[in-house]
Amino acid sequence: MAPFKVIGAGFGRTGTESLRFALDILGYNTHHMKCFFNDLSMDCNGFYDAYYNREEADWDRLFEGYDAVTNFSVTFYYDLYKKYLDAKVTLTVRSDDSWYTFIKNTTFWAAKEFPKPQEGTREFDVLSLTQNGLFRRDHIEGVKNSIPKDQLLVVELDEG
């Protein structure tokens, strides 16, 4: 179905599932992190490989059947934008305190139930990521500075 028409650049727990729902209502077929749980045929290892070999990634194959992406795409938003230059980019954000509280009350508890990932493994260490808001603020500014204003929609959830 590619090319992408909408690329989400917001971190999880910033309204990405609501954005997915809205985009689907508008007729898009939207990829979200939940797709990995709902479609066990998705190539998770392909995404891992794409993370380390972005120039060689076959985005059309990895996101086959989707024309919009949110949540999981935060890692690849700029790579996807460079490939699909006509796409609109949506950046969903919330304040550091609000985001951290939401993470702590949802994803954080689940991460504590699993052993801490060992260095060099494919696992994602949510605990260490949430302890430093600077990486998230840098990401938000990076999106705002790298995507042309006429292709970027910033949705600030704390503003209602």
Helices and strands as residue ranges (DSSP letters): E 6-8, H 16-25, E 30-31, H 35-38, H 44-52, G 54-56, H 59-62, E 68-69, G 72-75, H 77-83, E 88-93, H 96-105, H 107-112, H 126-130, H 134-146, G 149-151, E 152-156, G 157-159
